[in-house]
Amino acid sequence: MKILVVEDEVNIRQILKYNLELDGHTVILAANGQEALDQMGEEPELILLDIMMPVMNGLEMCKKLKANPDTKDIPVFMLTAKSQINDIEEAFRVGADDYLTKPFDPDGLSERINSKLENFSKSKLDD
């Protein structure tokens, strides 16, 4: 699976890359939403997206992805320190498919991604 990790903090980006590659995923990295949109030609199958980033935040990026017919079906998982209910509601309102908070357990994150991907694959087969 090809996963685009969009995170402005380099240490978190590297931790995510390392752990996702251990699970056998190919990882593409971006430091902000605009950089990530510029890399959509890499055709990620899932996007792991921080909310608070410079240039273009995760909510703006998610809106753009979900408004584009070419990218609207790519699962977007928010991974953020924002844990207030209004932040979570806003993320789902703009089209996020899942919402995970930092700090995160790398093993738990991997399990959640793999579980959700199985569900997305099954729902695609049902369509």
C-alpha positions in Angstrom: 0.0 0.0 0.0 1.3 3.5 -0.9 0.7 6.0 2.0 1.2 9.7 1.8 2.2 11.1 5.2 1.6 14.8 5.5 3.2 16.2 8.7 5.2 19.4 9.3 7.3 18.0 12.2 10.3 16.1 10.7 10.7 13.7 13.7 7.1 12.6 13.5 7.3 12.2 9.7 10.4 10.0 10.1 8.8 7.9 12.9 5.7 7.3 10.8 7.8 6.5 7.7 9.8 4.0 9.7 6.8 2.2 11.2 4.7 2.2 8.1 7.6 0.7 6.1 8.1 -2.0 8.7 4.5 -2.9 7.9 5.4 -3.2 4.2 3.9 0.1 3.0 5.5 2.4 0.6 5.7 5.9 2.1 5.7 9.3 0.5 6.4 12.3 2.7 5.2 15.9 2.6 5.7 18.8 5.1 2.4 20.6 4.4 -0.8 20.4 2.4 0.4 22.2 -0.7 3.5 20.0 -0.9 1.2 16.9 -0.6 -1.1 18.1 -3.3 1.9 18.6 -5.6 2.8 14.9 -5.0 -0.6 13.4 -5.8 0.8 12.1 -9.0 2.5 9.5 -6.9 -1.1 8.1 -6.5 -1.3 7.3 -2.8 -3.8 4.8 -1.7 -4.2 6.4 1.8 -3.3 9.8 3.2 -2.2 10.3 6.8 -2.8 14.0 7.4 -1.9 16.4 10.2 -4.2 19.4 10.7 -1.9 22.1 12.0 0.7 22.8 9.3 2.1 25.9 7.5 1.3 26.9 3.9 -1.9 24.8 3.8 -3.4 23.0 6.8 -4.9 19.6 6.8 -8.5 20.7 6.7 -8.0 22.8 3.6 -6.1 19.9 1.9 -8.8 17.4 2.8 -11.5 19.7 1.4 -9.6 20.0 -1.9 -9.0 16.2 -2.1 -12.7 15.4 -1.5 -13.9 18.0 -4.0 -11.7 16.5 -6.8 -13.2 13.5 -8.6 -9.7 12.1 -9.1 -8.9 12.0 -5.4 -12.2 12.0 -3.6 -12.1 8.2 -2.9 -8.7 8.2 -1.3 -9.1 7.5 2.4 -7.9 10.4 4.5 -6.9 9.8 8.1 -6.3 12.8 10.3 -3.4 12.4 12.7 -3.3 15.4 15.0 -2.8 16.8 18.5 -6.2 18.5 18.2 -8.6 16.4 20.3 -11.6 18.7 21.0 -14.9 17.5 19.8 -15.4 20.5 17.5 -12.0 19.7 15.8 -13.1 16.1 15.2 -16.5 17.2 13.9 -14.9 19.7 11.5 -12.5 17.1 10.2 -15.4 14.7 9.4 -17.4 17.6 7.9 -14.6 18.3 5.4 -14.4 14.6 4.4 -11.9 12.9 6.7 -12.4 9.1 6.9 -10.9 8.6 10.3 -9.4 10.7 13.1 -6.5 9.7 15.3 -4.8 11.8 18.0 -1.2 12.4 19.0 0.6 11.1 20.8 0.0 7.8 19.1 1.1 4.3 19.7 2.9 3.1 16.5 1.5 -0.5 16.8 -2.0 0.8 17.5 -1.7 3.2 14.5 -0.7 0.3 12.2 -3.5 -1.9 13.4 -6.0 0.9 12.9 -4.8 1.6 9.4 -4.8 -2.0 8.4 -8.3 -2.5 9.9 -9.7 0.5 8.2 -8.1 -0.4 4.9 -9.8 -3.8 5.0 -13.1 -2.1 5.5 -12.5 0.3 2.6 -11.5 -2.5 0.3 -14.7 -4.5 1.3 -16.9 -1.4 0.7 -15.2 -0.8 -2.7 -16.1 -4.4 -3.7 -19.7 -3.8 -2.6 -20.0 -0.7 -4.8 
